[in-house]
Amino acid sequence: MSAPPRRARVPRRRQRELERRRRRVAVALVLAIIAVVVVLVSAFGGSGGSPQIAPAANAAARLLIPAGPPSPEIVARIGSLHLQLPVSQERVTAVGYQAGSDGSIALSPVGRQANQGLIKRVLHSIIGGSSGGPRWYQLPGSGGSPLSSLDVGGPAGTDVYSPVDGSVVGISNLVLNGRPHGSTIEIQPSGAPSLVVTISHVRVDPSLAVGSAVTAGGSKLGEIVDFSSVERQVLSRYTNDTGNHVVIEVHPSATLQIQ
């Protein structure tokens, strides 16, 4: 009498095993589809990132239209200090990070890395991630932290505004190959006096001087200088122009005493 139940249990086990295999295959197919979708979106462009920043289209044509100051938008943080976008959203061609000069401090980007690896893209598509802020690119370089220099691209001649509230504590020439190419402006943030924010690749506005008070997104510092004739700019990999940009770094204020 016990033989029939044992014979009946065998196909049930096989059925359970088949069901488990079907579930595994289904999960694998779903993950594969997600990976393909992420790759296609990355290849042909998606809707991720900040809608405020225009794509790198015809930069020369945008120069003909007055842009004005940028809308308030935080692009990076370092502790309690927030760095706002220094260029009008209509003029931004790309945002990138690379290793900065000696003593520059690593920043925390706001937004999502646009050129991250496949595995990270798949994970973000599954678990989600930060959707606010601009899409940014990790640029090649060596020396310090790969996130210690913020490059905000824009056509040469684009107005540059202060990324922080504070006061100007230094203005100096930026020298390349023994010749000056624009200037470096040092700003001591009012909310973080132990730090100094440097803005370079800029032609300084005549009204700006050491001691000037500046407000984030409201005070014009100058214009982006054309560096295309003196160096090959890595940001050009992600723009439709030569990759001109403004450079922002943060240093401990003690560096002012060393200079």
C-alpha positions in Angstrom: 0.0 0.0 0.0 2.9 2.4 0.5 4.4 2.0 -3.0 2.0 4.2 -5.0 2.5 7.3 -2.8 6.3 7.0 -3.2 5.9 6.8 -7.0 3.7 9.9 -6.9 6.2 11.9 -5.0 8.9 11.5 -7.6 7.2 13.5 -10.4 6.3 16.3 -7.8 10.0 16.7 -7.0 10.9 16.9 -10.7 8.1 19.5 -11.2 9.4 21.6 -8.4 12.9 21.5 -9.9 11.6 22.5 -13.3 9.7 25.4 -11.8 12.9 26.6 -10.0 14.8 26.4 -13.3 12.1 28.4 -15.1 12.3 31.1 -12.4 16.1 31.3 -12.7 15.9 31.6 -16.5 13.2 34.3 -16.2 15.3 36.3 -13.8 18.3 36.0 -16.0 16.3 37.1 -19.1 15.0 40.2 -17.2 18.5 41.2 -16.1 19.8 40.7 -19.7 17.0 42.8 -21.1 17.7 45.6 -18.6 21.4 45.5 -19.5 20.6 45.8 -23.2 18.2 48.7 -22.6 20.8 50.5 -20.5 23.5 50.1 -23.2 21.1 51.4 -25.9 20.1 54.4 -23.8 23.7 55.2 -23.1 24.6 54.8 -26.7 21.8 56.9 -28.2 21.2 59.3 -25.3 18.6 59.2 -22.6 16.6 61.6 -20.5 18.8 61.2 -17.4 20.6 64.2 -15.8 19.5 67.7 -15.4 16.9 69.0 -18.0 18.2 72.5 -17.3 21.6 72.0 -19.0 21.3 72.0 -22.8 23.1 69.3 -24.8 26.3 70.3 -26.5 24.7 71.4 -29.8 25.9 74.3 -31.9 27.9 76.3 -29.4 28.8 79.1 -31.8 25.1 79.7 -32.6 24.3 79.9 -28.9 26.9 82.7 -28.5 24.7 85.0 -30.5 22.0 84.9 -27.9 22.6 86.7 -24.6 22.4 84.0 -21.8 22.7 86.0 -18.6 23.5 84.4 -15.2 22.7 80.8 -14.5 19.7 79.6 -12.6 20.6 78.4 -9.1 21.9 74.8 -9.5 24.3 73.0 -7.2 26.8 70.9 -9.1 29.2 69.8 -6.3 29.6 69.8 -2.6 32.5 69.6 -0.1 31.1 69.3 3.4 28.7 72.1 4.0 30.0 74.1 1.1 27.9 74.0 -2.1 29.3 74.9 -5.5 26.8 76.4 -7.9 26.9 76.2 -11.6 29.1 79.1 -12.8 27.8 79.3 -16.4 24.3 79.7 -17.8 22.6 76.4 -18.4 22.0 77.4 -22.0 25.8 77.6 -22.6 27.0 74.5 -20.8 28.6 72.0 -23.3 29.6 69.4 -20.7 30.6 68.9 -17.1 33.7 66.9 -16.2 35.9 66.0 -13.2 39.6 65.2 -13.2 42.7 65.3 -10.9 43.4 68.9 -9.8 46.5 70.8 -8.9 48.5 70.1 -5.8 46.5 70.5 -2.6 43.1 70.5 -4.2 40.4 68.7 -2.3 38.1 66.0 -3.6 34.6 67.2 -4.4 31.3 65.3 -4.2 29.6 65.6 -7.6 25.8 66.2 -7.8 24.2 64.3 -10.6 25.1 61.0 -12.3 28.3 60.0 -14.1 27.5 59.7 -17.8 30.5 57.5 -18.7 30.4 55.0 -15.9 30.9 51.3 -16.5 28.2 48.8 -17.6 27.9 47.2 -14.2 27.2 50.5 -12.4 24.7 51.5 -15.1 22.8 48.2 -14.7 22.8 48.6 -10.9 21.5 52.1 -11.1 18.8 51.1 -13.5 17.6 48.4 -11.1 18.0 50.1 -7.7 17.7 53.7 -8.9 20.1 56.6 -8.1 20.4 60.3 -8.0 18.4 61.8 -10.8 19.0 65.5 -9.9 21.9 67.6 -11.1 23.8 67.5 -14.4 25.3 64.5 -16.1 29.0 64.6 -15.7 32.0 62.8 -17.1 35.1 61.3 -15.4 38.1 62.7 -17.3 41.5 61.0 -17.5 44.4 62.4 -15.5 46.8 61.7 -12.7 48.2 63.2 -9.6 45.5 64.0 -7.0 42.0 62.9 -6.5 40.1 62.3 -9.8 37.3 64.4 -8.4 39.3 67.4 -7.3 39.0 69.6 -10.4 35.5 70.5 -11.7 35.5 71.5 -15.4 32.4 73.3 -16.7 32.4 73.6 -20.5 31.3 76.6 -22.4 32.2 78.4 -25.6 35.0 81.0 -25.3 33.6 84.3 -24.3 30.8 82.8 -22.2 30.2 84.8 -19.0 31.4 83.1 -15.7 29.7 83.8 -12.4 30.8 83.1 -8.9 30.0 79.5 -7.7 29.8 80.6 -4.0 29.0 83.6 -1.8 32.2 85.2 -0.4 34.9 87.7 -1.1 37.8 87.8 -3.6 41.1 87.3 -1.9 43.4 86.9 -4.9 43.7 87.5 -8.6 46.7 86.2 -10.6 47.7 85.4 -14.1 47.5 81.8 -15.3 50.8 81.2 -17.1 51.3 78.5 -19.7 54.6 78.0 -21.6 55.8 81.3 -20.1 52.8 83.3 -21.3 49.7 84.4 -19.5 46.4 82.9 -20.6 43.6 84.3 -18.6 43.6 84.5 -14.8 42.9 82.5 -11.6 40.5 84.1 -9.1 40.5 83.0 -5.4 37.4 83.4 -3.4 37.0 82.8 0.4 33.5 81.5 0.9 31.5 83.3 3.6 30.2 80.0 4.9 33.5 78.2 4.9 36.3 80.6 5.7 38.8 77.7 6.1 38.6 77.0 2.4 39.5 78.9 -0.8 37.6 78.3 -4.1 39.8 78.9 -7.2 38.3 79.7 -10.6 40.6 79.7 -13.6 40.7 79.8 -17.4 38.9 83.1 -17.0 39.4 86.6 -18.4 38.7 88.7 -15.3 35.9 91.3 -15.5 37.3 94.8 -15.1 35.0 95.6 -12.2 36.4 92.7 -10.1 39.2 93.4 -7.6 40.6 91.9 -4.5 38.2 92.6 -1.7 35.1 92.5 -3.9 32.1 90.7 -2.4 30.5 88.2 -4.7 27.3 86.2 -4.6 26.7 82.7 -6.1 25.2 82.9 -9.5 24.8 86.7 -9.3 28.3 88.2 -9.5 30.1 88.1 -12.9 33.8 87.1 -12.5 34.7 87.3 -16.2 34.6 85.2 -19.4 35.9 81.8 -20.5 39.2 82.1 -22.3 39.9 80.3 -25.5 42.6 77.6 -24.7 42.2 75.7 -27.9 45.5 77.1 -29.3 47.6 76.3 -26.3 46.5 72.9 -25.1 44.4 69.9 -26.2 41.4 70.0 -23.8 40.1 66.5 -22.7 36.6 67.9 -22.2 36.4 68.1 -26.0 35.8 64.3 -26.1 32.2 65.1 -24.8 31.5 68.3 -26.6 30.9 69.5 -30.2 33.6 72.1 -29.9 37.2 72.4 -28.7 36.3 71.8 -25.1 36.9 75.3 -23.6 35.8 75.5 -20.0 36.1 77.1 -16.6 38.0 75.2 -13.9 36.9 75.2 -10.2 39.0 73.8 -7.4 38.9 74.0 -3.6 42.0 74.4 -1.4 42.6 74.8 2.3 42.9 78.6 3.0 46.3 77.9 4.5 47.7 77.7 1.0 47.3 81.5 0.7 49.9 81.9 3.5 52.3 79.6 1.8 52.3 81.4 -1.5 
